């Protein structure tokens, strides 16, 4: 098959996502008082309601509805005052009552949008001449480095209940194919679930990956879900079709089902774009079908063919009254929304002068942002940028540091008391303990000498014996200073400050 870049010269990919997110931070399920957790032994958190027993009546979870309203407000959706639940019928063991309670044509949240920032190699996936967004109207303006902002429309966010968990024993990669038996855990059945559906505005696998990532950051910041792709509390279906460049009619789409990682989403869409292009260029036909991504074989395979639209016999749930959300309820949800990642990123850039990429990384995860802000408490202004640097480039390698330890090590770095390499060694020593990095530095004699008068004799001695390198410097090889700094560090047994050595050597040589 052709590579993605080659395919996108002639074909335009049209991508829409359906993102399912379990509201894992709620204590109880959507329509009953069963505990909302999947960590307990199988089939222990169940009751007549979530098992669909005759006569069992559902009662909506108020906190779940507040959570979806928060999600809608955070994604610029219109909050619909009037909506209702429907029954979506299908016959499969993962839904004991043989229907799923979901929302119909009008969801709690409708017609929102998110602006997607795409840069670096990801921006290069979208051909430079493709200068309009997915809605065909909004221009995309590229920066000099090729980066751009794409507005992605959100059709709806609706509330529903999750199905049970099926475990296929003996099947390849956990699939039902060739499985010897299938086990069902109804603990997950009835879990509050929100589904966000985009318009087909995405144009590259990288845009899809970034949208999913931004949505995860937003929902985690709201505190409505742990958004774990690995554990299945957040998963994605990707719809993809191709059309010749310049055409406006949509092609036949295929659906990538239950994708559970950012990489898999990108790779599955990339493969499917290239596969569809190959089929179409050979005169073949793309069938509307659901496909499964096999990461180990790096390919998609057919799960089922959809010849016609699914008939779920959707009708209003007779056991659940329609909802009329009040202004007070919506405002109560709005007041619970914390500072969102984009706003936090901009504040970090403005208040602390951080680079955009560093600020975005710190602001993207609420736990990381809280850790960073605690590390800033009591830190001198000159150490703020260093704390951010340590958080981005050092701290992720360790799993049990404290904000105080990050603040301490950052102060040592800001004062040039230790090198970055030494900082890594110190953090290894204090990780998982209550030790102060500054004390470890002193115990190990790692604190560097920054007294110019103490280092100048070492510089003079190194220059006197490294005459060949000095001559190379005068002949135009300025990089030889690095070798001379190394000789000074060796002569000082690692106690001298390399930055100061560099400065003194350059001054001597230029003088």
VOPAKE-695649 format. One record per atom (N, C-alpha, C): x, y, z. Coordinates in steps of 0.1 Angstrom, whole numbers, plus 2048, in hexadecimal, padded with zeros to 3 digits. Layout:
REM VOPAKE-695649
XYZ
...
REM end
This chain:
REM VOPAKE-695649
8087F4800
800800800
80980D800
8038177FB
80A8247FB
80B829809
81483380B
816839818
80B84481A
808848826
7FE852829
80085F821
80C864822
80E87181B
80B87080C
80F865806
80C8637F8
7FD8627F5
7F685B7FD
7E78597FC
7E08677FD
7E486F807
7DD87B809
7E08867FF
7E98837F5
7EB88D7EA
7DE88C7E1
7D88807DF
7CD87F7D6
7C087D7DD
7C08787E9
7B48757F0
7B287E7FD
7A6882800
7A388980D
79D87F816
7A287E822
79D87582C
79287D834
787877837
77C87D83F
77A87584B
77C87A857
77D872863
77387886D
76B870874
76387487F
76586A88A
76486F897
7678668A2
75A8658AB
75985A8B1
74F8588BC
7578538C8
75785C8D2
7608598DE
7578568EA
75984A8F0
7518458FB
759847908
75384D912
75A85091E
75184C92A
756843932
74F83F93E
751849949
74784C950
74885695B
74D84F968
75A84C968
75F843972
760849980
75F856981
76185D98E
75385D996
749859990
73C858997
73B84C99F
73484D9AA
7348429B4
72A8369B0
72083A9A9
7168309A5
713830996
70C825992
709824984
6FF82E97F
6FB82D972
6F283796C
6E4837971
6DE82B973
6D082A976
6CD822983
6D881F98A
6D6817997
6E081B9A1
6E08159AD
6E98199B8
6F580F9B8
6F78079AE
7027FE9AE
70F8069AE
71A8019B5
7278079B5
72D8089A7
7328149A3
737816996
746813996
74A806995
758802995
7597F598E
7647F3987
7677E6980
7727DE987
7767E3993
7817DC999
77D7D09A2
7707CF9A5
76B7C59AE
76A7B89A6
7687AD9AD
7667A09A7
75B7A099D
75B799992
751799988
74379798D
73979F988
72B79D98B
72779E999
72F7A89A0
72B7AA9AE
7247B89B0
7267C19A7
71F7CE9A7
7147CE99D
7097C69A0
6FE7C5997
6F17C59A0
6E67C9999
6D97C999F
6CE7C7995
6C27C6999
6B77C398F
6B67CE984
6BA7DB987
6B97E597D
6C47E3972
6D17E2976
6DB7E196B
6DB7D3965
6D47C996B
6D37BC965
6C67BB95C
6BE7C695C
6B27C6954
6A77BD959
6A57BB966
69B7B296B
68D7B9968
6837B1965
6757B6963
6717BE96F
66B7CA96D
6657D2977
66F7DB97E
67C7DA97B
6867E2982
6867F097B
6857FB983
68480897D
69181097F
696816974
6A281E975
69F82C97B
6AA831982
6A983F987
6B6846982
6B585197B
6C1857975
6CA85D980
6D785C97D
6E2861986
6E4870983
6E087898D
6E188798B
6EF88B988
6F9885990
70788998E
70C886980
70787B97A
70B87896C
706882962
6FA887964
6F489195B
6FC89E95D
6FF8A1969
7088AD96B
7158AC965
71B8A0965
72889E95E
7278A094F
71D89B949
71C89D93A
7198AB937
7128B293F
7108C193D
71E8C893E
7268C4948
7338CA949
73C8C793C
73B8BB937
7428B792B
73D8BF91F
7308C291E
72B8CA914
72F8D8914
72F8DE920
7348EC922
7428ED91E
74A8E3922
7598E4920
75C8E2911
7538DD909
7568DB8FB
74D8E48F3
7488EF8F9
7418F98F2
7348F48EB
72D8EB8F2
7208E58ED
7148EE8F2
7098ED8EA
6FD8F28EF
6F78E88F9
6F38EC904
6EC8E390E
6DD8E490B
6D88D8908
6CA8D7904
6C18D6911
6B88E0912
6B08E091E
6A78D491F
6A28CF913
6988C4913
69E8B890B
69F8AD911
6A38A090A
69D894912
6A088990C
69A87D913
6A287090F
6A0866917
6A7859915
69E85090C
6A6848904
69F83E8FB
6A58308FE
69D8278F9
6A28198F9
6A88158EC
6B48108EC
6BB80C8DF
6BC7FD8E0
6B57F68D8
6B47E78D9
6BE7E08D1
6C57D78D7
6CD7CD8D0
6CF7C18D9
6D17B68D3
6D27A98DA
6E07A38DB
6E67A58E6
6F47A08E8
6F679E8F7
6FE7948FB
6FF791909
70479C912
70B7A690C
7107B1915
7067BA91A
6F97B9916
6EE7C191B
6E37B891E
6E27B592B
6D87AB930
6CA7AE92C
6C67BB92C
6B87BE92A
6B57C091B
6BF7BE913
6BE7BE904
6BA7CC8FE
6BD7D6906
6BC7E4901
6C57ED909
6CA7F7903
6D380090A
6CC80E90B
6CC813917
6C682091A
6D082B915
6CB83390C
6D483D906
6CB849902
6D08538FB
6C985F8F7
6C585E8E8
6BB8658E4
6B68658D7
6BC8708CE
6B38768C5
6B88808BC
6BE88D8C3
6B88908CF
6BD89C8D7
6C48978E3
6D189A8E4
6D98968EF
6DA8A28F9
6E089F905
6E28AA90E
6EA8B5908
6F48B1900
6FE8BB8FB
6FE8BA8EB
6FD8C58E5
6FC8C58D6
7058D08D0
70A8CE8C5
7118D88BC
71C8E08C3
7268D98C7
7328E08CD
73D8E08C4
7498E48C9
7558E48C1
7628E58CA
76D8E08C5
77A8E28CB
7848E68C0
78D8EF8C4
7978F38BB
7A38EB8BD
7A88E58B2
7B38DB8B3
7C08E18AE
7CA8E28B6
7D78E78B2
7E08DB8AD
7E58DD8A1
7ED8D289B
7FA8D8896
8058D289B
8128D7898
81C8CC895
8288CF891
8338C588F
8308BC884
8348AF886
8328A587C
8238A2879
81B8A4884
80D8A2882
8078AC878
80B8B8878
8068C286F
80A8BF861
8158B885F
8198B4851
8108AA84B
8088A2853
7FF89884D
7F589F845
7F18AB848
7E68B2841
7ED8B9835
7EA8B6829
7F18BD81E
7EF8CC81F
7FA8D381B
7FA8E281D
7EF8E9815
7EB8E380A
7E18EA802
7D38E8807
7D18E0810
7C48DD816
7C18E8821
7BB8F381D
7BB8FF825
7AD90182B
7A48F882B
7978FA832
7958EF83C
78D8F2846
78A8E8850
7808DE84B
77C8D5853
7738CA84F
7668CF84B
7618DB851
7548DF84D
7538E6840
75F8E7839
75F8EC82C
75E8FC82B
75E902837
75C911837
76791883E
76B913849
77591A852
78391884D
78A923849
797922844
7A191E84F
7AB91684B
7B6912854
7C291B851
7C792285A
7D292B858
7DF92485E
7E9922856
7F591B85B
7FF92585F
80692286A
81292A86E
81E926865
82992E867
83592C85F
83A91E860
83891886C
83E90A86F
8348FF86A
829903864
81F8FA85F
8148F6868
8158FB875
80A8F787E
7FD8FF87B
7F28FA880
7E590087D
7DB8FC888
7D0903888
7C5900891
7B98FC889
7B48F088C
7A88EB885
79C8EB88E
7918F288A
7858F1893
77E8E4890
77B8DC89A
7748CF899
7678D089F
75C8CE897
74F8CF89C
74A8C38A3
7438C48AE
73D8B98B6
72E8B98B3
72A8AE8AE
71B8AC8AB
7138AB8B8
7188A38C2
7108A08CD
7188998D8
71489A8E4
7198928EF
70C88C8F6
70A87F8F6
6FE87A8FC
702870907
6F886E910
6FA86591B
6F4858918
6FB84D91D
6F684091C
6FC837927
6F882B927
6FE821931
707818929
712814930
71B80B92A
7167FC92A
71B7F4922
7187E6922
7217DE92B
71E7D192D
7277C9935
7347C692E
73E7C1935
74B7BE930
74B7AF92C
74F7AC91F
75079E91B
75F79B919
76378F91F
77078A91E
77077E916
77777E90A
777772901
78476A904
78275F909
78D75690D
79274D901
79F74E8FE
7A47468F3
7A474D8E6
79D7588E4
79D75F8D8
7AA7678D5
7AE7698C9
7BA7718C6
7B877F8C9
7C27858D1
7C17938D5
7B47968DD
7AF78D8E4
7A378F8EC
7967908E4
79678D8D7
78A78E8CE
7827818D0
7757828CB
76C7778CC
76F76C8C2
7767708B7
77A7668AD
78375B8B3
77F74F8B1
7877438B6
7877428C5
77F74A8CC
77F7498DB
77873B8DF
77D7358EA
7777298EE
76B72B8F7
76B7378FE
75F73B906
75F74A908
75475090B
75275E90E
74C76091C
753768924
74F76B932
749779932
73F77B93B
73878893C
73978D94A
73E79A94C
73E7A0959
7347AC958
7297AB95F
71F7B695F
7227C1968
72D7C196F
7317CD977
7317DA96F
7357D9963
7367E695A
7287E9955
71F7E0954
7127E394F
70B7EE956
7067F894F
6FF803956
70880F95A
71680E957
71F81895B
71B825953
71B831959
71883D951
72283F947
71E84293B
72784392F
72284F927
72B858923
728862919
72F86090C
728862901
72E8608F4
72E86D8EC
73A8718E8
73C87E8E0
73D87A8D2
7368808C9
73687D8BB
73A88A8B3
7458898AC
74A8958A4
743895897
7438A1890
7408A2882
74C89C87A
74B89886E
756893866
76089E862
7668A586C
76E8B0869
77D8AD869
7818A186F
78F89E870
794899862
7A189C85F
7A6899852
7B2890853
7B888E85E
7C588685F
7C487D86B
7CB87286B
7CC86A878
7D2872884
7DB87B881
7E188388C
7D688C892
7CE89288A
7C389B88F
7BA893898
7B7886894
7AE87E89C
7B587B8A9
7C28778A9
7C98748B5
7C98808BF
7CC88C8B9
7CD8988C2
7BF89C8C7
7B48998BF
7A789C8C5
7A48938D0
7A78878CF
7A487D8DA
7AC8818E6
7B98858E4
7C28888EF
7BC8958F6
7B889F8EE
7B28AB8F4
7A68A88FC
79D89F8F7
79189C8FE
79489590B
79E88C90B
7A2885917
7A788F922
7AF89991D
7B48A3927
7A98AB92D
79F8AF924
7938B7929
78B8AF933
7888A3930
77F89B939
786898946
793895945
79A892952
79B89F95A
79D8AB954
79D8B795B
78F8BA962
7848B695B
7778B8960
7758AF96C
77D8A496D
77B89A978
76F891977
76B88F96A
75F886968
763878965
770875961
77486895D
78486795F
78885B961
797859961
79C858952
793856949
79685693A
7A184C937
7A184193D
7AC83793B
7A982F92E
7B1831924
7AF829917
7B381B91A
7BD819922
7C280B925
7B780292C
7B0809935
7A580193C
798802936
79780992B
78A809923
780814928
78481C931
77A827935
77983292B
782832922
78183B916
78583390A
77C833900
77F82C8F4
7798338E8
77D8308DC
77A8388D0
77682F8C5
76C8338BD
76982E8B0
76D8388A5
77483489B
77883E891
77183A884
76A84487E
764842871
76C849866
76F84285B
779847851
773844843
77484E83B
77184C82C
77A855824
77C852817
78485980E
77C85F803
78186B7FE
77B8707F2
7878777EA
7868787DD
79087E7D5
79088D7D9
79C8937D8
79D8A17DC
7958A97D2
78E8B37D8
7858BB7D0
7778B77D0
7748AA7D4
7678A57D5
7608AA7E2
7538AB7E2
74C8AE7EE
7438A37F3
7408997EB
73888E7EF
7408847F7
73A880802
74187780B
742869805
74D862808
74F854804
74884B80E
74983E80B
744834814
74D832820
74883282C
751832838
75282483E
75D822845
75F81684D
76181B85B
75E813865
75F816873
76980E87A
773815881
77D80E889
77780D897
77580189C
76D7FF8A9
7767FE8B5
7728058C0
7788038CD
7878048CD
78C80F8C9
79B8128C9
79E8178D7
7A98118DD
7AC8148EB
7BA81A8ED
7C08218E3
7CC8288E6
7CD8338DB
7D583E8DE
7D78488D5
7DF8438C9
7E983B8CB
7F18358C0
7E882C8B7
7E08248BD
7D781B8B5
7CE8238AD
7C882E8B2
7BF8378AA
7C683C89E
7D28428A0
7DA847895
7DD83C88B
7E2831890
7E7827886
7DC82087F
7D181E886
7C581787F
7C0820874
7BE82D877
7B983686D
7C3838861
7D0838864
7DA839859
7D982D850
7D9821857
7D881484F
7CB815846
7C081884C
7B3818845
7B382283A
7B982D83B
7B9837830
7C1831825
7CC82B828
7D582581D
7CE819817
7C781181F
7C080581A
7B4809810
7AC813815
7A181880C
7A681D7FF
7B1825800
7B682B7F3
7BB8207EA
7C18167EF
7C580B7E6
7BA8047E0
7AF8017E8
7A37FB7E2
79D8037D7
79B8107DA
7958197D0
79D81B7C4
7AA81C7C5
7B281E7B9
7B38117B1
7B08067B6
7B07FA7AF
7A27F77A9
7988007AB
78B7FF7A6
7827F77AF
7867F57BB
77D7ED7C5
7737F67CB
76C7F07D5
7617F67DC
7637F67EB
7618017F1
762802800
7547FF805
7537F580E
7477F1814
7457F8822
7397FC825
736801833
7377F683D
7417F6845
7447EB84E
74B7EF85A
74A7E7864
7527E9871
75E7E1870
76A7E7874
7777E0873
77E7E1880
7867D8883
78E7D788F
79D7D988C
7A47E1895
7B27E3893
7BA7D989A
7C37D2894
7CC7C889A
7DA7CE89B
7DD7D38A7
7EA7DA8A9
7F67D18A5
7F67C48A9
8017BB8A7
8047B9898
7F97B9890
7FB7B7881
7FA7C487A
7F77CF881
7F67DC87B
7ED7DC86E
7E07D7870
7D77D7866
7C97D886C
7BF7DB863
7B17DB867
7AA7CE861
7A17C8868
79A7BD863
78B7BF865
7837B885C
7747BA85D
76F7B3869
7667BB870
75E7B587B
7507B1876
74A7BB870
73C7B986A
7397C385F
7317BF856
72D7C884B
7207CE84E
71F7DB84C
7127E284E
70C7E6840
7037DD83C
6FD7E082F
6F37EB82F
6EC7EB83A
6E27F683C
6E47FC84A
6DC80684D
6DD80C85B
6D8803865
6DE803871
6DA7FA87C
6CC7FF880
6C37F5882
6B57F8887
6B57F4896
6B67FE89F
6B67FB8AD
6A87FC8B3
69E7FF8AB
6918018B0
69180B8BC
6968178B9
6988218C3
68A8278C7
6878278D4
67B82E8D8
67D8348E6
67583E8EA
6778448F7
67583A902
67E83B90C
67D832917
671835920
66782C921
65B82F929
65D830938
66982B93D
66C82B94B
67383894F
677841946
67F84D949
678859943
67586294C
66E86E948
677877940
672880937
67B889930
682893939
68E898935
6958A193E
6938AF939
6918B8943
6918C6940
69B8CD94A
6A78CF944
6B28D594C
6AF8E494F
6B18E895B
6AE8F695F
6BB8FE95D
6BA90B95C
6C591495C
6CE912968
6C8910974
6CF90F980
6D890297F
6D28F797A
6DA8EB979
6E68ED970
6E48F4965
6EF8F695B
6FA8FF961
6F6909968
6FF91296F
70790B97A
700902981
7078FB98B
7128F2985
70F8EC97A
7198E4973
7258ED96E
7218F9969
72B902963
73590696F
73090997A
73890D986
74290298A
73F8F6987
7488EB98B
7548E9981
7538F0976
75E8EE96C
76B8F5970
7768EE972
7828F5976
7898FB969
79590196C
79C907961
7A08FB957
79D8FD94A
79F8F3940
7AD8F393B
7B28E8935
7C08E7931
7C58F3928
7BD8F791E
7C1902915
7C390F91D
7BA912926
7BB91E92E
7C791D937
7C991293D
7D4910946
7E191193F
7E290B933
7EE90D92B
7F191B928
7E7923924
7E9931921
7EE93992E
7E8935939
7EC93C946
7FB939949
7FF92C947
80D92994A
816930941
812932935
81B93A92B
81C94892F
81094E933
81095C936
81695F944
81395794E
81895A95C
82695695E
82A94B958
83894595B
84194594F
83C94A943
84594B938
84993D932
841933934
84592692F
843925920
84A91C91A
84891990C
83A91290A
8349148FF
82790F8FC
8269008FE
8308F88F9
8308EA8F9
8318E5908
83A8EB910
83B8E891E
82F8EB926
8298F7923
81D8FB92A
8118F1927
8108ED91A
8068E4917
8078D791D
8148D291E
8168C5925
8128C5933
8168D093A
8138D1948
8048D394B
7FD8DA942
7EF8DD944
7E68D2940
7EB8C9938
7E28BF932
7DD8B493B
7E48B2946
7E08A8950
7DD8AF95D
7D18AE963
7CE8B596F
7D78B197B
7DC8A597B
7E58A0986
7F28A7985
7F78A7978
8048AD976
8048BC979
7F98C3974
7F88D1977
7F78D4986
7F08CC98D
7EF8CE99C
7FD8CC9A2
8048C299E
8128BF9A3
81B8CB9A0
81A8D0993
8238DC98F
8208E8998
8138EB99A
8108F79A1
8138F69B0
8138EA9B5
8188E89C3
8278E99C4
82E8E59BA
83C8E69B9
8408F59B9
8388FD9B3
83B90B9B1
83A9139BF
83290E9C8
8309159D5
83D9179DC
8409249DF
84C9279E6
8599289DE
8589249D1
8649249C8
8679329C4
8749369C3
8779439BD
8749449AF
8719509AA
86D95399C
87694D992
88494E995
88D94998B
88D93A98A
887933993
887924993
87A91F98C
870927988
864923982
86691B975
86E92196C
87191B95F
87890E961
88190D96B
88890196E
87F8F6973
8758FA97C
86C8F0981
8648EA975
8608F396C
8588EE960
8618E4958
86E8E8956
8778DF94F
8798D2955
87A8D2963
87B8C596A
86E8BD969
8638C396A
8568BC969
8548B695B
8598BD950
8578B7943
8628AD93F
86E8AF943
8798A793E
87F89D948
87D89F955
88389695F
87888E967
86F89596C
86588F975
85D883970
85A883963
85287895D
85A86B95E
86786B960
86E85E962
86D858970
867860979
86685B987
85885B98B
854851993
84684F997
8428549A5
84C8589AD
84885B9BB
8508679C0
8518729B8
85787E9BD
84C8879C3
8508909CC
8478999D2
8498A79CC
83F8B09CD
8418BD9C8
84D8C49CE
84F8C29DB
85A8C89E3
8688C49DD
8698B79D9
8758B29D3
8788B89C6
86D8BA9BE
86F8C09B1
8738CF9B2
86D8D59BC
8718E39BF
87F8E49C3
8848DB9CC
8918DB9D1
89B8D99C6
8998CF9BE
8A38CC9B3
8A38D79A9
8988DD9A7
8978E899D
89F8F49A2
89E8F69AF
8A69019B5
8B58FF9B3
8B98F39B5
8C88F09B3
8CC8F29A5
8C38EE99B
8C68EF98D
8C78FE989
8BD90698F
8BC91498B
8C891C990
8CE91799B
8DA91D9A1
8E791799B
8E690E991
8F290898B
8FA900995
8F38FB9A0
8FA8F49AA
8FD8E59A6
8F48E099D
8F68D3997
8F38D3988
8F78C9981
8F38C8973
8E68C0971
8E18C0965
8D58B8963
8D78A9965
8E38A5961
8E6896963
8E7893971
8EC89C979
8ED89A988
8DF89A98E
8D68A3988
8C98A498D
8C189698C
8C4890980
8BD88397E
8C2879989
8CF87998C
8D5870996
8CF8729A3
8CD87F9A7
8C78839B4
8B987E9B5
8B18809AA
8A387D9AA
8A286D9AB
8AB8669A6
8AA8579A7
8AC8549B6
8B485C9BD
8B78599CB
8AB85C9D4
8A48679D1
89986B9D9
88B8669D6
88A8609CA
87D85C9C5
8778519CF
86B8549D3
86484B9DC
86884D9EB
8708579EE
87485A9FB
8708689FF
87386CA0C
87087AA10
87D882A10
88887DA0A
895884A0A
894891A03
89C89AA08
89D8A7A01
8A98A69F7
8A78A99EA
8B28A89E0
8BE8B19E4
8BC8BC9EA
8C78C59EE
8D08BD9F8
8CA8B6A01
8D28AEA0B
8DA8A3A04
8D489D9FA
8DB8929F3
8E78989EB
8E58A39E5
8F08AA9DD
8FC8AD9E7
8F98B29F2
9048B59FC
90A8A8A01
90389EA04
908891A09
91188B9FF
90E88C9F3
9168869E8
92188F9E2
92289B9E8
92C8A59E3
92A8A99D4
91E8AA9D0
91A8AD9C2
9198BC9BF
9188C49CA
9168D29C7
9228D89C0
91F8DF9B5
9298E49AD
92F8F29B1
93B8F49AF
9429009B2
93E90B9A8
9399169AD
9359219A4
93E92E9A7
94892C9AF
9519379B2
95B9399A7
95A9449A0
963946995
972945999
97594B9A4
98394B9A9
98993D9AB
9809349AF
9849269B1
98691E9A4
97F92299A
97F91B98D
98A920983
98D92D985
99793397B
9A492B97A
9AA927986
9B7920985
9B591397D
9AA90C97E
9A8900976
9A7903968
9A090D964
9A0911956
9AD914950
9B591C958
9C391F954
9CC913952
9CA90995B
9D28FD95A
9CE8F594E
9C18F494B
9BC8EC93F
9C18F3932
9C08FF931
9C4906925
9D3905923
9DB90592E
9E990492D
9EE8F6927
9E68EB92A
9EB8DE926
9E38D9919
9D98E0915
9D18DC90A
9D48E58FE
9E08E78FB
9E48F18F0
9DF8ED8E3
9DE8E08E0
9D88DC8D2
9CA8E18D1
9C28DF8DB
9B48E38DB
9B28F28DA
9BB8F98E1
9BB9078E1
9BD90C8D3
9C79068CC
9CA90A8BE
9BF9078B5
9B88FC8B7
9AC8F88AF
9A19038B1
9A09088BD
9969138BF
99991F8B7
9A69238B7
9AA92F8B0
9A992C8A1
9AA92089D
9A991D88E
99A91C88A
99191F893
98392088F
97A915895
97F90B89C
9779008A1
9729038AF
96790B8B0
96290F8BC
95C9048C5
9598F98BE
9538EE8C6
95D8E78D0
96A8EA8CE
9748E48D6
9728E88E5
96B8F38E7
9688F88F5
9628ED8FD
9598E58F7
9538DA8FE
95D8D0903
9678CD8FC
9728C4901
9798CB90C
97C8D890B
9838DF916
97B8DF923
96E8E1921
9658E192D
9668D3934
9668C992C
9678BB931
9748B9939
97F8BF934
98C8BE93B
98B8C6948
9848D1948
9838D9955
97A8D195F
9708CB95A
9678C3963
96F8B7969
9788B1961
9808A6966
98A8AB970
9908B696D
99A8BB976
9948C0984
9878C4983
9808C8990
9798BD996
97A8B0990
9748A4995
9658A6996
95F8AD98C
9518AF98A
94B8B9993
9538C099B
94D8CA9A4
94B8D899E
9528DA993
9518E898C
9448E9984
93F8F5982
9338F797B
9368F896C
9318EF963
9358EF955
9318FB94E
926902951
92290E94B
92C91994E
93191A95A
93B92495E
948921958
94C914957
958910950
958915941
94C91293B
94B91692D
94D92592C
94692D935
94793B934
956940936
95D93A940
96A93E943
97493A938
97292E932
97B92A927
97993391B
96D936918
96A93F90C
97094D90E
96F95291B
97595F91D
98495F91C
98A954921
999953920
99D952912
99694A90A
99A9488FC
9989548F3
98D95B8F6
98A9678EE
9939728F3
997972900
99F97D905
9AD97D900
REM end
